[in-house]
Amino acid sequence: MTASTASLSRSRRSIGTVFAVNGLLVGAWAPRIPTVAADLGLRPGSLGLALLGVAVGNLLAARLAGAACHRYGSDRVARAASYGYGVAAVLPGLATNLVTLFLTLAVWGLAMGGQDVAMNAQGVELEVAYGRRIFAGLHALWSVATFVGAFAGGIGAALDLPVPVQQALLAAAVLGAFSVVRTGLLPDRPAAPEVAVDAAGPRRRVFDLRLALLGTAAVSSLLAEGVAIDWSAIYLRTHLDASGIWTASAYAAFCAGMTGGRLVGDRVMDRVGVTRSLAVATVLGGGGLAAGFASGVLVGAVIGFGLAGLGLSIMTPLFFGSAPAPPGPAGRQIAVVTGMGYAGMLLGPSLIGLVAQGTSVAAALWLVPPFIVLAGTLGRAGVHRGGRAPSP
């Protein structure tokens, strides 16, 4: 893919906006989960089942979006999914019971997953065009947006603003911004039918050991991210007696840590290498979160979630960005890793809910630090088996 510097800058702004749209609405939803759960009278186990909806939709989207990107172009998929994602973000706040919450979250998750695959495929193409690491920087925009969204959601909770009203206002704002820059997405050449058949021929190769390692690492890292999104506010509210805007503080710290790590992640990995970067990230993420839980106080927990965000910051972008390898189509290979990763988002919040049902939310969250360690360990092995990522 060739383009002028000005054109690449325009594309970077457009693709970055898609990442921001995705992150802001997720971030704004996280602090309002306790409100929705309380309004519907859901216990932790029931809430865990309802939250499966997002991940189920994500998994379905991962299977469909890779093929759609290959056939129609990731730019078209990103546009369609972004608008669908914004509209569907309003639906969970309108749920009246467990079933409707699950279904509305599944619809939102479907659009979210389609957007996620497409925007990561766009990010890979943009990084190739630039000829240097920029992928973590794109994910940094997502993290900035989730931080802003978490702050907005915390204000919404403090003001007792109805959840669907909050999400509708935010969706209108971000989709308005996206409409201005949407034409800057990088166009992909749709595959002709005969090419699509040829490309599908070696489909068994996408399930090689390299993708299995990267996918399993993504399962573990996204499990931790999903738990932070869905359970951090509930943990502070039920275990540490946080209220109002303070219920959003752990997730806001998580987003801040993740944002800071991603803003410098590309440069750090270029300078010290992937191996050392992942090692430090693993210790910070897993050890920091465990220390926060062990402290038993609000400030300690908030710091722990911040360190978890910092440790996880480079993991998911690195695993996704390392997925494409010739001769397979990038969209499908990314879809394999993202699809496996979203299985972690499916497993994580629901696993915490089920374990918490028999113990407590605080006890269940101790399952998360080992998964961060597993993500760093398997991710290192997967990255070094080939693909796009430069050797350290």
C-alpha positions as CSV (number, residue, x, y, z in Angstrom):
1,M,0.0,0.0,0.0
2,T,1.6,3.4,-1.1
3,A,0.4,6.8,0.0
4,S,1.9,10.3,0.6
5,T,2.8,11.4,4.0
6,A,-0.2,13.7,4.1
7,S,-2.5,10.9,3.1
8,L,-1.1,8.6,5.7
9,S,-1.6,11.3,8.4
10,R,-5.2,11.7,7.3
11,S,-5.7,7.9,7.4
12,R,-4.1,7.8,10.9
13,R,-6.6,10.4,12.1
14,S,-9.5,8.5,10.7
15,I,-8.4,5.1,12.0
16,G,-7.6,6.6,15.4
17,T,-11.1,8.0,15.5
18,V,-12.5,4.6,15.0
19,F,-10.4,3.3,18.0
20,A,-11.7,6.3,20.0
21,V,-15.3,5.6,19.2
22,N,-14.9,2.0,20.3
23,G,-13.2,2.9,23.6
24,L,-15.3,5.8,24.8
25,L,-18.6,4.0,24.8
26,V,-17.1,1.0,26.5
27,G,-15.5,3.2,29.1
28,A,-18.7,5.1,29.8
29,W,-20.6,1.8,30.2
30,A,-18.3,0.3,32.8
31,P,-19.2,2.7,35.8
32,R,-22.9,2.3,35.1
33,I,-22.9,-1.5,35.4
34,P,-23.7,-1.4,39.1
35,T,-26.6,1.0,38.4
36,V,-28.1,-1.4,35.8
37,A,-27.5,-4.4,38.1
38,A,-29.2,-2.7,41.0
39,D,-32.1,-1.5,38.9
40,L,-32.7,-5.0,37.6
41,G,-32.0,-6.7,41.0
42,L,-29.3,-8.9,39.6
43,R,-27.0,-10.9,41.9
44,P,-23.3,-11.4,40.9
45,G,-24.0,-14.8,39.2
46,S,-26.9,-13.4,37.2
47,L,-24.9,-10.3,36.2
48,G,-22.1,-12.6,35.1
49,L,-24.5,-14.5,32.8
50,A,-25.9,-11.2,31.4
51,L,-22.4,-9.9,30.7
52,L,-21.8,-13.0,28.5
53,G,-23.9,-11.2,25.9
54,V,-21.1,-8.8,24.9
55,A,-18.6,-11.6,24.5
56,V,-21.0,-13.8,22.6
57,G,-21.7,-11.0,20.2
58,N,-17.9,-10.4,19.9
59,L,-17.2,-14.0,19.2
60,L,-19.8,-14.2,16.5
61,A,-18.5,-10.9,15.0
62,A,-15.0,-12.2,14.9
63,R,-16.0,-15.2,12.8
64,L,-18.0,-13.0,10.4
65,A,-15.9,-9.8,10.3
66,G,-12.6,-11.5,9.1
67,A,-14.3,-12.9,6.0
68,A,-16.2,-9.6,5.5
69,C,-13.0,-7.6,5.6
70,H,-11.3,-9.9,3.2
71,R,-14.3,-9.7,0.8
72,Y,-15.5,-6.1,1.1
73,G,-12.5,-4.3,2.6
74,S,-11.9,-3.4,6.3
75,D,-12.7,0.2,5.6
76,R,-16.3,-0.6,4.6
77,V,-16.7,-3.0,7.6
78,A,-15.3,-0.3,9.9
79,R,-17.8,2.3,8.7
80,A,-20.8,0.0,9.0
81,A,-19.8,-1.5,12.3
82,S,-19.0,1.9,13.9
83,Y,-22.5,3.3,13.2
84,G,-24.1,0.1,14.4
85,Y,-22.0,0.2,17.5
86,G,-23.0,3.7,18.4
87,V,-26.7,2.9,18.0
88,A,-26.5,-0.4,19.9
89,A,-24.7,1.3,22.8
90,V,-28.0,2.7,23.9
91,L,-29.8,-0.6,24.1
92,P,-28.4,-2.2,27.3
93,G,-29.7,0.8,29.4
94,L,-33.2,0.0,28.2
95,A,-33.1,-3.6,29.4
96,T,-35.9,-4.6,31.8
97,N,-34.7,-8.0,33.0
98,L,-31.8,-10.5,32.7
99,V,-32.9,-11.9,29.3
100,T,-33.2,-8.5,27.6
101,L,-30.0,-7.3,29.2
102,F,-28.2,-10.3,27.7
103,L,-29.8,-9.8,24.3
104,T,-29.1,-6.1,24.1
105,L,-25.5,-6.7,25.2
106,A,-25.1,-9.4,22.5
107,V,-26.3,-7.0,19.8
108,W,-23.9,-4.3,21.1
109,G,-21.1,-6.9,21.3
110,L,-21.8,-8.0,17.7
111,A,-21.2,-4.5,16.4
112,M,-18.3,-4.0,18.8
113,G,-16.6,-7.1,17.6
114,G,-17.0,-6.2,13.9
115,Q,-15.6,-2.8,14.5
116,D,-12.7,-4.2,16.5
117,V,-11.6,-6.6,13.8
118,A,-11.9,-4.0,11.1
119,M,-10.1,-1.3,13.0
120,N,-7.2,-3.6,13.9
121,A,-6.9,-4.7,10.3
122,Q,-6.8,-1.0,9.3
123,G,-4.1,-0.4,12.0
124,V,-2.0,-3.3,10.6
125,E,-2.2,-1.9,7.1
126,L,-1.3,1.6,8.4
127,E,1.7,0.3,10.3
128,V,3.0,-1.5,7.2
129,A,2.6,1.7,5.2
130,Y,4.5,3.7,7.8
131,G,7.2,1.1,8.1
132,R,7.5,1.5,11.9
133,R,5.7,0.6,15.0
134,I,2.5,2.7,15.5
135,F,0.1,0.0,16.6
136,A,0.3,0.6,20.4
137,G,-0.2,4.3,19.7
138,L,-3.5,3.5,18.0
139,H,-4.5,1.4,21.0
140,A,-3.4,4.4,23.2
141,L,-6.2,6.4,21.6
142,W,-8.6,3.7,22.6
143,S,-7.3,3.9,26.1
144,V,-7.6,7.7,26.2
145,A,-11.2,7.3,25.0
146,T,-12.0,4.7,27.6
147,F,-10.5,7.0,30.3
148,V,-12.7,9.9,29.1
149,G,-15.6,7.6,28.9
150,A,-15.1,6.2,32.4
151,F,-14.9,9.8,33.7
152,A,-18.1,10.7,31.9
153,G,-19.8,7.5,33.2
154,G,-18.7,8.4,36.7
155,I,-20.2,11.8,36.4
156,G,-23.4,10.2,34.9
157,A,-23.6,8.0,38.0
158,A,-23.0,10.9,40.4
159,L,-25.8,12.9,38.7
160,D,-28.0,9.8,38.5
161,L,-28.4,10.4,34.8
162,P,-30.4,7.6,33.1
163,V,-28.0,5.1,31.4
164,P,-29.6,5.2,27.9
165,V,-29.6,9.0,28.0
166,Q,-25.9,9.1,28.8
167,Q,-25.0,6.6,26.1
168,A,-27.1,8.3,23.5
169,L,-25.5,11.7,24.1
170,L,-22.0,10.2,23.9
171,A,-22.8,8.1,20.9
172,A,-24.2,11.1,19.0
173,A,-21.0,13.1,19.8
174,V,-18.5,10.4,18.8
175,L,-20.4,9.3,15.7
176,G,-20.7,13.0,14.6
177,A,-16.9,13.2,14.8
178,F,-16.5,9.9,13.0
179,S,-18.7,11.1,10.1
180,V,-16.3,14.0,9.5
181,V,-13.2,11.8,9.1
182,R,-14.6,8.5,7.9
183,T,-13.5,9.0,4.3
184,G,-9.9,8.8,5.4
185,L,-10.0,5.1,6.1
186,L,-7.6,3.0,4.0
187,P,-9.4,1.3,1.2
188,D,-8.8,-2.4,0.7
189,R,-9.2,-4.0,-2.7
190,P,-12.2,-6.5,-2.4
191,A,-11.1,-10.0,-3.2
192,A,-12.4,-11.4,-6.4
193,P,-14.4,-14.7,-6.1
194,E,-11.5,-16.7,-7.5
195,V,-9.0,-15.0,-5.3
196,A,-11.2,-15.6,-2.3
197,V,-11.4,-19.3,-3.1
198,D,-7.6,-19.4,-3.4
199,A,-7.1,-17.5,-0.2
200,A,-9.4,-19.8,1.6
201,G,-7.4,-22.8,0.5
202,P,-4.8,-22.9,3.2
203,R,-7.3,-22.0,5.9
204,R,-6.0,-24.8,8.1
205,R,-2.7,-22.8,8.4
206,V,-4.3,-20.0,10.5
207,F,-4.6,-22.5,13.3
208,D,-0.9,-23.1,13.6
209,L,1.1,-23.0,16.9
210,R,2.0,-19.3,16.5
211,L,-1.6,-18.2,16.2
212,A,-2.6,-20.6,19.0
213,L,0.0,-19.1,21.3
214,L,-1.0,-15.5,20.4
215,G,-4.6,-16.3,20.7
216,T,-4.3,-17.9,24.1
217,A,-2.2,-15.0,25.3
218,A,-5.0,-12.7,24.0
219,V,-7.5,-14.8,25.9
220,S,-5.6,-14.2,29.1
221,S,-5.0,-10.4,28.6
222,L,-8.5,-9.7,27.4
223,L,-9.9,-11.7,30.3
224,A,-8.1,-9.3,32.7
225,E,-9.3,-6.3,30.7
226,G,-12.9,-7.6,30.6
227,V,-12.8,-8.1,34.4
228,A,-11.5,-4.6,34.9
229,I,-14.3,-3.2,32.7
230,D,-17.1,-5.2,34.3
231,W,-16.1,-5.8,37.9
232,S,-13.8,-3.0,39.1
233,A,-16.7,-0.7,40.0
234,I,-18.6,-3.4,41.6
235,Y,-15.5,-4.5,43.6
236,L,-15.1,-0.9,44.9
237,R,-18.7,-0.5,45.7
238,T,-19.4,-3.8,47.5
239,H,-16.0,-4.5,49.1
240,L,-14.5,-1.1,49.8
241,D,-17.7,0.9,50.2
242,A,-17.0,3.4,47.4
243,S,-19.9,5.4,46.1
244,G,-20.8,7.9,43.4
245,I,-17.9,9.0,41.2
246,W,-15.5,6.9,43.3
247,T,-16.9,3.7,41.9
248,A,-15.3,4.6,38.6
249,S,-11.9,5.4,40.2
250,A,-10.4,1.9,39.8
251,Y,-11.4,1.6,36.1
252,A,-10.2,5.2,35.5
253,A,-6.8,4.3,37.0
254,F,-6.7,1.1,34.9
255,C,-7.4,3.2,31.8
256,A,-4.8,5.8,32.8
257,G,-2.2,3.1,33.2
258,M,-3.1,1.5,30.0
259,T,-3.1,4.8,28.2
260,G,0.3,5.8,29.5
261,G,1.8,2.5,28.6
262,R,0.5,2.6,25.1
263,L,1.6,6.1,24.4
264,V,5.2,5.1,25.0
265,G,4.9,1.4,24.2
266,D,6.0,1.5,20.6
267,R,9.2,3.5,21.5
268,V,10.0,1.3,24.5
269,M,9.7,-1.9,22.5
270,D,11.8,-0.5,19.7
271,R,14.5,0.5,22.2
272,V,14.6,-2.4,24.7
273,G,13.0,-5.1,22.7
274,V,9.8,-7.1,23.0
275,T,11.2,-9.7,25.4
276,R,12.2,-7.3,28.1
277,S,9.1,-5.2,27.6
278,L,6.8,-8.1,28.1
279,A,8.8,-9.3,31.1
280,V,8.5,-5.9,32.8
281,A,4.8,-5.6,31.8
282,T,4.0,-9.1,33.3
283,V,5.6,-8.2,36.6
284,L,3.9,-4.8,36.8
285,G,0.5,-6.1,35.7
286,G,0.2,-9.3,37.7
287,G,2.2,-8.2,40.7
288,G,0.7,-4.8,40.9
289,L,-2.8,-6.0,40.8
290,A,-2.1,-8.7,43.4
291,A,-0.6,-6.1,45.7
292,G,-3.6,-3.8,45.3
293,F,-6.0,-6.6,46.3
294,A,-3.8,-7.5,49.3
295,S,-3.9,-3.9,50.6
296,G,-7.6,-4.1,51.3
297,V,-8.0,-0.3,51.0
298,L,-9.5,1.9,48.3
299,V,-6.3,3.7,47.4
300,G,-4.3,0.5,47.2
301,A,-6.9,-1.1,45.0
302,V,-7.0,1.9,42.7
303,I,-3.2,1.8,42.4
304,G,-3.3,-1.9,41.7
305,F,-5.7,-1.5,38.9
306,G,-3.6,1.3,37.5
307,L,-0.5,-1.0,37.5
308,A,-2.6,-3.7,35.9
309,G,-3.5,-1.3,33.1
310,L,0.1,-0.3,32.7
311,G,1.2,-4.0,32.5
312,L,-1.5,-5.0,30.1
313,S,-1.0,-1.9,27.9
314,I,1.3,-3.4,25.3
315,M,0.0,-7.0,25.4
316,T,-3.2,-6.9,23.4
317,P,-1.9,-4.6,20.7
318,L,1.3,-6.7,20.4
319,F,-0.7,-9.9,20.1
320,F,-3.1,-8.5,17.6
321,G,-0.4,-6.8,15.5
322,S,1.8,-9.9,15.4
323,A,-1.0,-12.1,14.0
324,P,-0.7,-11.3,10.3
325,A,2.0,-13.3,8.4
326,P,2.3,-14.0,4.7
327,P,0.7,-15.5,2.8
328,G,-2.6,-15.4,4.7
329,P,-5.0,-12.4,4.6
330,A,-4.4,-10.1,7.6
331,G,-8.1,-9.7,8.3
332,R,-8.7,-13.4,8.8
333,Q,-5.5,-13.9,10.9
334,I,-6.4,-11.0,13.1
335,A,-9.9,-12.4,13.4
336,V,-8.5,-15.7,14.7
337,V,-6.5,-14.0,17.5
338,T,-9.3,-11.5,18.3
339,G,-11.9,-14.2,18.3
340,M,-9.8,-16.2,20.8
341,G,-9.2,-13.1,22.8
342,Y,-12.8,-12.3,23.1
343,A,-13.4,-15.8,24.4
344,G,-11.4,-14.4,27.4
345,M,-13.8,-11.5,27.7
346,L,-16.6,-14.1,27.6
347,L,-14.9,-16.3,30.2
348,G,-13.5,-13.6,32.5
349,P,-16.5,-11.5,33.7
350,S,-18.8,-14.5,33.8
351,L,-16.2,-16.7,35.7
352,I,-15.8,-13.9,38.3
353,G,-19.6,-13.7,38.7
354,L,-19.9,-17.5,39.1
355,V,-17.1,-17.7,41.6
356,A,-18.3,-14.7,43.5
357,Q,-21.7,-16.3,43.8
358,G,-20.2,-18.9,46.1
359,T,-17.5,-16.8,47.7
360,S,-17.2,-13.0,47.2
361,V,-16.3,-10.6,44.5
362,A,-13.0,-9.8,46.3
363,A,-12.1,-13.5,46.5
364,A,-13.0,-14.1,42.9
365,L,-10.8,-11.3,41.6
366,W,-7.7,-13.1,42.8
367,L,-8.0,-15.3,39.7
368,V,-7.0,-12.4,37.5
369,P,-3.2,-11.8,38.4
370,P,-2.2,-15.3,37.2
371,F,-3.9,-14.8,33.9
372,I,-1.8,-11.6,33.4
373,V,1.3,-13.7,34.0
374,L,0.1,-16.3,31.6
375,A,-0.6,-13.7,28.9
376,G,3.0,-12.3,29.1
377,T,4.5,-15.8,29.0
378,L,2.6,-17.2,26.1
379,G,2.6,-13.9,24.2
380,R,6.4,-13.8,24.3
381,A,6.6,-17.3,22.8
382,G,4.0,-16.5,20.1
383,V,5.6,-13.3,19.0
384,H,8.9,-14.9,18.5
385,R,7.6,-17.7,16.3
386,G,7.3,-15.3,13.3
387,G,4.7,-13.0,11.9
388,R,5.1,-9.3,11.5
389,A,6.6,-8.3,14.8
390,P,10.3,-7.4,14.5
391,S,12.7,-9.5,16.5
392,P,13.9,-7.9,19.7
